[in-house]
Amino acid sequence: MIAGTGKVALVTGASSGFGLLISLELAQAGYDVAAGLRRPEAAQELMTRAEQAGVAERIHRVRLDICDEEQVRAVALHLEQRFGRLDVLVNNAGEAVGGMVEEVPLSGWRRQMETNFFGTVSVTQHMLPLMRRTENSKIILMSSISGVVGFPGYGPYASSKFAIEGFGESLSLELMPFGMHVVLVQPGAYGTPIWNKSFGELEVKEGSPYSDMLKGVLDYSERTARGSGNPLEVAKLVARIASMSKPRFRYKLPQGTRITAWIKGLLPDRWFQQMIYRMLGRR
């Protein structure tokens, strides 16, 4: 096992997907990792893989529902008492609510923003006093290509990620005087459980005026999921960012995501929207 660095990281949403992989990569890089778990009983896969990688001693499970401010406050106190420092915060926990703007109930919109945005703000607020003590600490925000491009059917999710983008820009400037770095990671489509929990359960409502477009969206999402990249490359990127002295502000991956963002910046807005509309019509 690689020698420990003496540094500490907190990863939210660590039971599966990016969060699980990021926790393992950071532990292998020598960090003590506080793995935030909304349900501690969901830690089995994380701990099994940590044992296999020889880093189980570096994974410290903490109960953390980012929408529960008392739990967030308790984790901040726990980290202060146990480690006395926090070098890296990976705001990863989130969910995806899918559906057309008109048809998603307001409760769904509120749930989406409560988790992906307000939960992230809460964790950041409570961890900042501890992180300011640490030289060159980093806050890594897991955004998305949906924080760059708003696809139909992705309205709630895209809105939450666009909010994270603005939050990150403001926060980055606010923390510059303290030598802290804020980084936005914008992955494209990867095969993680978040999509199975959202678009995998989404159905076209009978008689919906959006049925044709939504069928195109679901077909596109399925094709994209089948051809998705390995989420491990996102985790490895986050671990590299954690070790950088001067990381960039934004990272996009894979290459298709970078190309999509480049095209959006190049074309007039209406042209780009027409391109997306035609692409979703191909079934």
N, C-alpha and C positions, 0 to 999 in steps of 0.2 A: 504494500500500500504506500502511495506517495505520502511523504511527510506532511503534517498539517501546517497550514500557513498562519494559524492563530487568528484568522479572519472568520467572520460570521456572516451568514446570509439567511434571509427569510424569503421563502417562496410560498406564495398563496396558491390555493387550488392544487395541492401537490399529490392528490390521490390518483390522478390519471393524466393522460395526454401530455401536453407540453410541461405542465407543472411537475409531474413525476420524473420525466426525463431530465429536466433542468436541475432538479434536486440531486439526481444521481451524478450528473456531470460536474456540478459544483463540488459535491463531496469528493469525487475523484480528483478534482483540482486542489484539494486540501482544505476546503472550507468546512467549518461546522455549519450544518444546514438545519435551520428550524423549518420543518415541513408543515405548513399550515393545512389543516384538514377540517373540513366542516363536519365530517363524521369520522372520528378516530378509528371506528371499526373498518373503514374503507382503506386502511393502510397496508393491508396484507401484500398486495402486489409490490408496492414500493419497498417494503422491508425485505421481501423475498429477493427482489432484484438487487437490493443493497447488500444483502448477505452474499449473493453470488459474485458481486463486484468487489467484495472485501471492504466495504465502506459503511457497514451498518452502524458502527460506533460513532459515525459522524452525522447520522440522521437523527434529529431530535423532533419527535412528533409533538405538535401543539394543536390543541383544539382551537379552530379559528373559522368562524362564520363571519366573513367580512361585513355582512349586513347587521351584525350584532356588535354595537359599539362597546359594550361591556367586555365582550370577549377580546376585541381588538385592544382595548386598554389593558386588559390582563396580560396579553401576550407581550406588549411593550414593557410592562413591569417585569415579567418573567425574564425577558432577554437582558434587561438592565441588571437584574440581580444575578443571573447565572453567568453572563458573559461580559457585561459592562461595556459592550460595543455592538454596533451593527454596521457592517461594511457595505453590504449589498441587499437591496430590497427588490425582489422581482414581483411586481403586481401582475399576477397571471390569472387569478380566479375570475371566472365569468361564465356566462351562459349565452345561448343564442335563441332569440325569439324570432320565428319566421312567419311570414304572411304579408298580405297586401295592407297598405296603410289603412284603408277604409274598414277592413275586416278584422284587424287585430283589436281586441277589446282594450280599453284604456288600462285595465288592470295588467294586461300583458306588457304594455309600454312602461308602466310604472315598475313592474318587476324587473324588466330589462335594465332600466336606468339605475334602479336601486342596487343591483348587483354589479353591473359592469362599470358604472360611473361613481355613484355615491359610496359604494363599498371601497373602491380604489382610493377615493379622496380620504375616507376615514382612516384606512390603514396608513396612508402617507402622512397624514397629520400627526397621528400618534407615534410614528416611528421617527419623525424628523428630529425631535430633541436629542434622541440617542445617536442618530446618524451624524449630527453636526459635530459631535465630539471626535469623529473618526476622520482622519486625513484622507482625502480623495475617495469618499464614499460615493456610491452610485445607486440611483433609482432607475430601474429598468421597467418600462411600461409595455406590456404586451398589447399592442394595437393590432392592426389587420389591414389588408388591402381594402377592406370595407371601411376603413377610416380615411381612404383616399377616393374610392369610387363607391357611390351608392347604387347598388343593383336593385331592380324591382323585386319585391318579396323579401328583401333584406332590410326594410326600413327601420325597424326597431334596433336591430343589431348595428347597422351602419350609423344610426344616430348616436348610439352609445360610444362607438369607436371614434366618430368625428369629435365628440365631446372630450374623449381622452386625448386626442391630438391637441386641442386647444389648451386643455389642462397642462399637458406636458410642455407646451411652448412657454406658457406663463411661469410655470414652476421652474423651468430651466434657468430663466433670467433671474428669478428671485433667489436661487441658490448659488449663483455665480460668485458672490462675495465670500462664500464659505468654502470655495474650492470643490464643490460637489457637482457631480455630473448627472443629468437626466438624459435617458436614452429611450427612444421609441423604436420598437421592433415591429415591423409590418409584414407578417407572414401572409402568403396567399393560401390556397387550399391545400391542406394536409389532412391525412386520414386520422383525425383525433375524435374521441367520443362526443365532443360538443355538437358535431353536426348530426350524429345519429339521434341525439336527444332533441333536436329541433326540426330540421328539415326532413329527417327520416320519419317523423311522426306527422308531418304536415300533409293534409289531404285537400284536394280541390272540392270546394263546396258546390253542391248541385245548384245550378241556376245562377252561379256567381258571374257577374259581368267581366270578371278578370280571369275566368277559367282557362282560356287559351294561353294567355300570357303566363299564368302560374304553372301550367303544364310545361311550358318552355323553360321556366325557371327551375322546376324540379328536375327536368331532363338534363339541363345544363349542370345542375349541382351534382347529379348522379354521375355524369360523365367526368366531371372534374374530380370527384372523389375517387373514381376508379383510376384516374391517371395522376393522383396526388403524389407528392414527393414523400420522402422519409422524414417524419417529424424530428428525428434525432439530429438532423442538420440545424434545426432551429435551436435545440438545446445546446449543441456545441457552440453555436454562434453566441448565445447568451453567456456561456462560460468564458468565451474569449473576451467578450465585452467587459466582463467582471474583472479581468486581469489587465485591461488596457489602462494606461495612464491618461490618455486623451482620446476617448472614443468619439466617433461621430455622433450627431444628434439623431439621425434616422438610418435604419437598416431595413432594406426590402429584400425578400427572398421568397421563392426561388426566382430564376431569371424571368419567367413569364410574368411575375408580379412587377418586376422592374420595368419590363416592356410596356405593360398596361399603364402604369403610372406615367411613363415617358410619353406614350401616345396621348394620354389625357392632357398633359401639359402642352403638347404640340398642337393639337387640333382645336378649332373653335368648339365651344361647349356643345352646340346643337349637332355638329357633325359627329362628335364623340357619342352623344346620346343615340343618334341614329345608328351608329355602328353597333352599339350594345343591343339595341332593339332588334336589329337584323340578326345578330348572332344568336339571340335567344329564340328566334323564330325557326332556327334550323333544328329539325328533329328527324 
